[in-house]
Amino acid sequence: ASDELMDTVDYVALNAIAKEEMAVRAKLLEVVCQRMIDRIMNEHPMVQKAWVNVAKLNPPINGDVERVALTFTAER
């Protein structure tokens, strides 16, 4: 592991991807996760492996469910 800034992913850019994709309406969390992971892998070639976790608080489903969450992983 390196301690050099030039060897890291731009976290501001990753946050922008998350904000942009969360702003696009989708019926399924799976779609949001896939869009995010695709953009990370396509826009940041130095990323070798990525995990995206998306959660929906108080989902509109029957039962007392605090949240549902998904994690998608991609690897080169």
N, CA, C and O atoms as a Tinker XYZ file with bonds, in Angstrom:
   304  protein
     1  N      0.844000   -1.188000    0.000000    73     2
     2  CA     0.000000    0.000000    0.000000    64     1     3
     3  C      0.876000    1.234000    0.000000    63     2     4     5
     4  O      1.938000    1.276000    0.622000    81     3
     5  N      0.406000    2.220000   -0.706000    73     3     6
     6  CA     1.146000    3.466000   -0.830000    64     5     7
     7  C      0.538000    4.529000    0.077000    63     6     8     9
     8  O     -0.647000    4.480000    0.408000    81     7
     9  N      1.359000    5.477000    0.467000    73     7    10
    10  CA     0.894000    6.612000    1.266000    64     9    11
    11  C      0.879000    7.881000    0.416000    63    10    12    13
    12  O      0.844000    8.991000    0.947000    81    11
    13  N      0.906000    7.710000   -0.896000    73    11    14
    14  CA     0.934000    8.844000   -1.817000    64    13    15
    15  C     -0.467000    9.150000   -2.334000    63    14    16    17
    16  O     -1.203000    8.249000   -2.736000    81    15
    17  N     -0.823000   10.426000   -2.319000    73    15    18
    18  CA    -2.140000   10.860000   -2.778000    64    17    19
    19  C     -2.387000   10.478000   -4.232000    63    18    20    21
    20  O     -3.511000   10.135000   -4.600000    81    19
    21  N     -1.350000   10.534000   -5.060000    73    19    22
    22  CA    -1.514000   10.220000   -6.484000    64    21    23
    23  C     -1.851000    8.740000   -6.719000    63    22    24    25
    24  O     -2.287000    8.370000   -7.809000    81    23
    25  N     -1.652000    7.904000   -5.710000    73    23    26
    26  CA    -1.948000    6.478000   -5.831000    64    25    27
    27  C     -3.340000    6.110000   -5.310000    63    26    28    29
    28  O     -3.680000    4.931000   -5.201000    81    27
    29  N     -4.133000    7.121000   -4.994000    73    27    30
    30  CA    -5.462000    6.855000   -4.449000    64    29    31
    31  C     -6.548000    7.233000   -5.446000    63    30    32    33
    32  O     -6.302000    7.921000   -6.437000    81    31
    33  N     -7.737000    6.771000   -5.159000    73    31    34
    34  CA    -8.911000    7.153000   -5.937000    64    33    35
    35  C     -9.421000    8.467000   -5.365000    63    34    36    37
    36  O     -9.364000    8.689000   -4.155000    81    35
    37  N     -9.912000    9.326000   -6.226000    73    35    38
    38  CA   -10.457000   10.614000   -5.809000    64    37    39
    39  C    -11.807000   10.384000   -5.128000    63    38    40    41
    40  O    -12.805000   10.105000   -5.793000    81    39
    41  N    -11.830000   10.502000   -3.807000    73    39    42
    42  CA   -13.059000   10.246000   -3.059000    64    41    43
    43  C    -14.144000   11.266000   -3.363000    63    42    44    45
    44  O    -15.331000   10.963000   -3.246000    81    43
    45  N    -13.751000   12.463000   -3.750000    73    43    46
    46  CA   -14.736000   13.471000   -4.159000    64    45    47
    47  C    -15.455000   12.994000   -5.420000    63    46    48    49
    48  O    -16.670000   13.153000   -5.542000    81    47
    49  N    -14.711000   12.415000   -6.353000    73    47    50
    50  CA   -15.311000   11.893000   -7.587000    64    49    51
    51  C    -16.227000   10.708000   -7.287000    63    50    52    53
    52  O    -17.296000   10.586000   -7.886000    81    51
    53  N    -15.818000    9.839000   -6.369000    73    51    54
    54  CA   -16.671000    8.706000   -5.997000    64    53    55
    55  C    -17.952000    9.184000   -5.326000    63    54    56    57
    56  O    -19.031000    8.644000   -5.573000    81    55
    57  N    -17.828000   10.193000   -4.484000    73    55    58
    58  CA   -19.012000   10.756000   -3.840000    64    57    59
    59  C    -19.938000   11.386000   -4.877000    63    58    60    61
    60  O    -21.160000   11.292000   -4.756000    81    59
    61  N    -19.368000   12.024000   -5.890000    73    59    62
    62  CA   -20.184000   12.623000   -6.956000    64    61    63
    63  C    -20.962000   11.542000   -7.705000    63    62    64    65
    64  O    -22.136000   11.732000   -8.024000    81    63
    65  N    -20.317000   10.418000   -7.984000    73    63    66
    66  CA   -21.009000    9.304000   -8.646000    64    65    67
    67  C    -22.184000    8.852000   -7.786000    63    66    68    69
    68  O    -23.292000    8.667000   -8.290000    81    67
    69  N    -21.947000    8.677000   -6.506000    73    67    70
    70  CA   -23.016000    8.229000   -5.606000    64    69    71
    71  C    -24.168000    9.227000   -5.586000    63    70    72    73
    72  O    -25.330000    8.836000   -5.689000    81    71
    73  N    -23.856000   10.501000   -5.456000    73    71    74
    74  CA   -24.907000   11.522000   -5.409000    64    73    75
    75  C    -25.687000   11.582000   -6.718000    63    74    76    77
    76  O    -26.914000   11.677000   -6.713000    81    75
    77  N    -24.969000   11.527000   -7.841000    73    75    78
    78  CA   -25.631000   11.596000   -9.149000    64    77    79
    79  C    -26.542000   10.393000   -9.374000    63    78    80    81
    80  O    -27.673000   10.548000   -9.835000    81    79
    81  N    -26.063000    9.215000   -9.055000    73    79    82
    82  CA   -26.863000    8.012000   -9.287000    64    81    83
    83  C    -28.037000    7.901000   -8.311000    63    82    84    85
    84  O    -29.093000    7.382000   -8.672000    81    83
    85  N    -27.859000    8.378000   -7.092000    73    83    86
    86  CA   -28.972000    8.367000   -6.142000    64    85    87
    87  C    -30.054000    9.364000   -6.548000    63    86    88    89
    88  O    -31.213000    9.209000   -6.162000    81    87
    89  N    -29.689000   10.380000   -7.321000    73    87    90
    90  CA   -30.662000   11.384000   -7.770000    64    89    91
    91  C    -31.511000   10.885000   -8.941000    63    90    92    93
    92  O    -32.552000   11.466000   -9.244000    81    91
    93  N    -31.065000    9.805000   -9.602000    73    91    94
    94  CA   -31.811000    9.237000  -10.731000    64    93    95
    95  C    -32.813000    8.230000  -10.172000    63    94    96    97
    96  O    -32.448000    7.292000   -9.464000    81    95
    97  N    -34.056000    8.445000  -10.502000    73    95    98
    98  CA   -35.119000    7.576000   -9.987000    64    97    99
    99  C    -34.966000    6.140000  -10.491000    63    98   100   101
   100  O    -34.681000    5.901000  -11.664000    81    99
   101  N    -35.161000    5.202000   -9.580000    73    99   102
   102  CA   -35.114000    3.780000   -9.932000    64   101   103
   103  C    -36.085000    3.037000   -9.028000    63   102   104   105
   104  O    -36.266000    3.401000   -7.866000    81   103
   105  N    -36.703000    2.008000   -9.558000    73   103   106
   106  CA   -37.631000    1.202000   -8.763000    64   105   107
   107  C    -36.895000    0.205000   -7.875000    63   106   108   109
   108  O    -37.394000   -0.184000   -6.819000    81   107
   109  N    -35.712000   -0.202000   -8.308000    73   107   110
   110  CA   -34.982000   -1.255000   -7.605000    64   109   111
   111  C    -33.614000   -0.776000   -7.124000    63   110   112   113
   112  O    -32.899000   -0.084000   -7.849000    81   111
   113  N    -33.261000   -1.148000   -5.901000    73   111   114
   114  CA   -31.926000   -0.838000   -5.388000    64   113   115
   115  C    -30.847000   -1.513000   -6.226000    63   114   116   117
   116  O    -29.743000   -0.988000   -6.370000    81   115
   117  N    -31.171000   -2.676000   -6.775000    73   115   118
   118  CA   -30.206000   -3.404000   -7.606000    64   117   119
   119  C    -29.750000   -2.564000   -8.793000    63   118   120   121
   120  O    -28.580000   -2.598000   -9.175000    81   119
   121  N    -30.671000   -1.818000   -9.365000    73   119   122
   122  CA   -30.345000   -0.969000  -10.521000    64   121   123
   123  C    -29.399000    0.153000  -10.101000    63   122   124   125
   124  O    -28.437000    0.458000  -10.805000    81   123
   125  N    -29.675000    0.756000   -8.961000    73   123   126
   126  CA   -28.818000    1.839000   -8.462000    64   125   127
   127  C    -27.412000    1.309000   -8.181000    63   126   128   129
   128  O    -26.425000    1.928000   -8.578000    81   127
   129  N    -27.317000    0.176000   -7.504000    73   127   130
   130  CA   -26.009000   -0.427000   -7.215000    64   129   131
   131  C    -25.238000   -0.716000   -8.492000    63   130   132   133
   132  O    -24.048000   -0.414000   -8.583000    81   131
   133  N    -25.907000   -1.298000   -9.476000    73   131   134
   134  CA   -25.229000   -1.659000  -10.715000    64   133   135
   135  C    -24.745000   -0.425000  -11.462000    63   134   136   137
   136  O    -23.637000   -0.420000  -11.997000    81   135
   137  N    -25.564000    0.619000  -11.503000    73   135   138
   138  CA   -25.135000    1.861000  -12.171000    64   137   139
   139  C    -23.901000    2.438000  -11.492000    63   138   140   141
   140  O    -22.962000    2.861000  -12.167000    81   139
   141  N    -23.896000    2.459000  -10.177000    73   139   142
   142  CA   -22.746000    3.002000   -9.446000    64   141   143
   143  C    -21.493000    2.181000   -9.705000    63   142   144   145
   144  O    -20.436000    2.735000  -10.007000    81   143
   145  N    -21.605000    0.875000   -9.589000    73   143   146
   146  CA   -20.429000    0.021000   -9.764000    64   145   147
   147  C    -19.905000    0.110000  -11.190000    63   146   148   149
   148  O    -18.693000    0.109000  -11.408000    81   147
   149  N    -20.811000    0.186000  -12.166000    73   147   150
   150  CA   -20.394000    0.337000  -13.563000    64   149   151
   151  C    -19.636000    1.635000  -13.770000    63   150   152   153
   152  O    -18.590000    1.648000  -14.419000    81   151
   153  N    -20.152000    2.723000  -13.227000    73   151   154
   154  CA   -19.475000    4.012000  -13.395000    64   153   155
   155  C    -18.120000    4.037000  -12.714000    63   154   156   157
   156  O    -17.154000    4.555000  -13.274000    81   155
   157  N    -18.037000    3.486000  -11.519000    73   155   158
   158  CA   -16.747000    3.458000  -10.820000    64   157   159
   159  C    -15.720000    2.706000  -11.650000    63   158   160   161
   160  O    -14.604000    3.187000  -11.846000    81   159
   161  N    -16.089000    1.535000  -12.136000    73   159   162
   162  CA   -15.140000    0.728000  -12.902000    64   161   163
   163  C    -14.808000    1.367000  -14.249000    63   162   164   165
   164  O    -13.671000    1.267000  -14.709000    81   163
   165  N    -15.771000    2.016000  -14.886000    73   163   166
   166  CA   -15.532000    2.642000  -16.191000    64   165   167
   167  C    -14.778000    3.959000  -16.093000    63   166   168   169
   168  O    -13.939000    4.253000  -16.944000    81   167
   169  N    -15.057000    4.744000  -15.087000    73   167   170
   170  CA   -14.477000    6.080000  -14.977000    64   169   171
   171  C    -13.176000    6.119000  -14.182000    63   170   172   173
   172  O    -12.471000    7.127000  -14.205000    81   171
   173  N    -12.853000    5.049000  -13.488000    73   171   174
   174  CA   -11.647000    5.022000  -12.650000    64   173   175
   175  C    -10.856000    3.750000  -12.925000    63   174   176   177
   176  O    -10.963000    2.778000  -12.176000    81   175
   177  N    -10.062000    3.748000  -13.996000    73   175   178
   178  CA    -9.332000    2.540000  -14.400000    64   177   179
   179  C     -8.344000    2.014000  -13.357000    63   178   180   181
   180  O     -7.976000    0.840000  -13.404000    81   179
   181  N     -7.912000    2.853000  -12.424000    73   179   182
   182  CA    -6.971000    2.367000  -11.408000    64   181   183
   183  C     -7.667000    1.497000  -10.353000    63   182   184   185
   184  O     -6.998000    0.780000   -9.608000    81   183
   185  N     -8.988000    1.555000  -10.284000    73   183   186
   186  CA    -9.731000    0.738000   -9.323000    64   185   187
   187  C     -9.715000   -0.711000   -9.804000    63   186   188   189
   188  O    -10.154000   -1.010000  -10.914000    81   187
   189  N     -9.210000   -1.600000   -8.965000    73   187   190
   190  CA    -9.140000   -3.018000   -9.307000    64   189   191
   191  C    -10.331000   -3.800000   -8.763000    63   190   192   193
   192  O    -10.758000   -4.795000   -9.348000    81   191
   193  N    -10.855000   -3.335000   -7.636000    73   191   194
   194  CA   -12.010000   -3.994000   -7.028000    64   193   195
   195  C    -12.825000   -2.928000   -6.310000    63   194   196   197
   196  O    -12.274000   -2.047000   -5.651000    81   195
   197  N    -14.139000   -3.019000   -6.445000    73   195   198
   198  CA   -15.007000   -2.026000   -5.811000    64   197   199
   199  C    -16.206000   -2.705000   -5.170000    63   198   200   201
   200  O    -16.716000   -3.706000   -5.674000    81   199
   201  N    -16.642000   -2.148000   -4.060000    73   199   202
   202  CA   -17.860000   -2.577000   -3.382000    64   201   203
   203  C    -18.775000   -1.369000   -3.289000    63   202   204   205
   204  O    -18.330000   -0.271000   -2.957000    81   203
   205  N    -20.035000   -1.567000   -3.576000    73   203   206
   206  CA   -21.033000   -0.511000   -3.411000    64   205   207
   207  C    -22.131000   -1.071000   -2.521000    63   206   208   209
   208  O    -22.675000   -2.144000   -2.782000    81   207
   209  N    -22.445000   -0.336000   -1.479000    73   207   210
   210  CA   -23.513000   -0.728000   -0.569000    64   209   211
   211  C    -24.563000    0.367000   -0.587000    63   210   212   213
   212  O    -24.255000    1.537000   -0.361000    81   211
   213  N    -25.807000   -0.015000   -0.857000    73   211   214
   214  CA   -26.919000    0.933000   -0.881000    64   213   215
   215  C    -27.998000    0.412000    0.056000    63   214   216   217
   216  O    -28.340000   -0.771000    0.030000    81   215
   217  N    -28.529000    1.299000    0.879000    73   215   218
   218  CA   -29.592000    0.925000    1.812000    64   217   219
   219  C    -30.783000    1.856000    1.643000    63   218   220   221
   220  O    -30.631000    3.037000    1.333000    81   219
   221  N    -31.951000    1.309000    1.850000    73   219   222
   222  CA   -33.180000    2.101000    1.852000    64   221   223
   223  C    -33.781000    1.994000    3.248000    63   222   224   225
   224  O    -34.100000    0.905000    3.725000    81   223
   225  N    -33.929000    3.153000    3.892000    73   223   226
   226  CA   -34.491000    3.187000    5.234000    64   225   227
   227  C    -36.010000    3.127000    5.167000    63   226   228   229
   228  O    -36.633000    3.727000    4.291000    81   227
   229  N    -36.584000    2.404000    6.093000    73   227   230
   230  CA   -38.046000    2.277000    6.185000    64   229   231
   231  C    -38.693000    1.970000    4.836000    63   230   232   233
   232  O    -39.530000    2.743000    4.370000    81   231
   233  N    -38.326000    0.870000    4.207000    73   231   234
   234  CA   -38.889000    0.546000    2.892000    64   233   235
   235  C    -40.392000    0.280000    2.984000    63   234   236   237
   236  O    -40.881000   -0.210000    4.002000    81   235
   237  N    -41.117000    0.606000    1.918000    73   235   238
   238  CA   -42.574000    0.425000    1.933000    64   237   239
   239  C    -42.976000   -1.034000    1.692000    63   238   240   241
   240  O    -43.563000   -1.367000    0.662000    81   239
   241  N    -42.656000   -1.880000    2.646000    73   239   242
   242  CA   -43.027000   -3.294000    2.549000    64   241   243
   243  C    -43.786000   -3.677000    3.816000    63   242   244   245
   244  O    -43.696000   -2.991000    4.834000    81   243
   245  N    -44.519000   -4.755000    3.747000    73   243   246
   246  CA   -45.258000   -5.217000    4.922000    64   245   247
   247  C    -44.286000   -5.665000    6.003000    63   246   248   249
   248  O    -43.291000   -6.334000    5.725000    81   247
   249  N    -44.585000   -5.293000    7.220000    73   247   250
   250  CA   -43.736000   -5.691000    8.328000    64   249   251
   251  C    -42.982000   -4.504000    8.882000    63   250   252   253
   252  O    -42.963000   -3.424000    8.292000    81   251
   253  N    -42.370000   -4.719000   10.010000    73   251   254
   254  CA   -41.596000   -3.682000   10.677000    64   253   255
   255  C    -40.133000   -3.833000   10.266000    63   254   256   257
   256  O    -39.344000   -4.480000   10.956000    81   255
   257  N    -39.788000   -3.230000    9.141000    73   255   258
   258  CA   -38.441000   -3.355000    8.584000    64   257   259
   259  C    -37.765000   -1.988000    8.646000    63   258   260   261
   260  O    -38.247000   -1.018000    8.061000    81   259
   261  N    -36.646000   -1.926000    9.360000    73   259   262
   262  CA   -35.923000   -0.669000    9.514000    64   261   263
   263  C    -35.251000   -0.246000    8.211000    63   262   264   265
   264  O    -35.264000    0.927000    7.839000    81   263
   265  N    -34.657000   -1.237000    7.520000    73   263   266
   266  CA   -33.984000   -0.936000    6.255000    64   265   267
   267  C    -33.717000   -2.217000    5.487000    63   266   268   269
   268  O    -33.711000   -3.316000    6.042000    81   267
   269  N    -33.498000   -2.041000    4.199000    73   267   270
   270  CA   -33.002000   -3.126000    3.358000    64   269   271
   271  C    -31.719000   -2.616000    2.719000    63   270   272   273
   272  O    -31.596000   -1.425000    2.434000    81   271
   273  N    -30.771000   -3.505000    2.496000    73   271   274
   274  CA   -29.486000   -3.085000    1.946000    64   273   275
   275  C    -28.962000   -4.133000    0.975000    63   274   276   277
   276  O    -29.219000   -5.329000    1.115000    81   275
   277  N    -28.226000   -3.651000   -0.002000    73   275   278
   278  CA   -27.580000   -4.511000   -0.995000    64   277   279
   279  C    -26.121000   -4.118000   -1.108000    63   278   280   281
   280  O    -25.768000   -2.954000   -0.920000    81   279
   281  N    -25.281000   -5.080000   -1.412000    73   279   282
   282  CA   -23.879000   -4.809000   -1.700000    64   281   283
   283  C    -23.535000   -5.471000   -3.023000    63   282   284   285
   284  O    -23.763000   -6.666000   -3.210000    81   283
   285  N    -22.987000   -4.686000   -3.935000    73   283   286
   286  CA   -22.514000   -5.204000   -5.221000    64   285   287
   287  C    -20.999000   -5.084000   -5.237000    63   286   288   289
   288  O    -20.436000   -4.140000   -4.683000    81   287
   289  N    -20.348000   -6.041000   -5.870000    73   287   290
   290  CA   -18.897000   -6.060000   -5.991000    64   289   291
   291  C    -18.516000   -6.236000   -7.450000    63   290   292   293
   292  O    -19.169000   -6.973000   -8.189000    81   291
   293  N    -17.458000   -5.555000   -7.859000    73   291   294
   294  CA   -16.911000   -5.739000   -9.205000    64   293   295
   295  C    -15.398000   -5.837000   -9.091000    63   294   296   297
   296  O    -14.781000   -5.218000   -8.223000    81   295
   297  N    -14.820000   -6.619000   -9.974000    73   295   298
   298  CA   -13.372000   -6.821000   -9.957000    64   297   299
   299  C    -12.873000   -6.920000  -11.387000    63   298   300   301
   300  O    -13.537000   -7.492000  -12.251000    81   299
   301  N    -11.696000   -6.358000  -11.626000    73   299   302
   302  CA   -11.095000   -6.442000  -12.959000    64   301   303
   303  C    -10.408000   -7.773000  -13.126000    63   302   304
   304  O     -9.837000   -8.045000  -14.182000    81   303
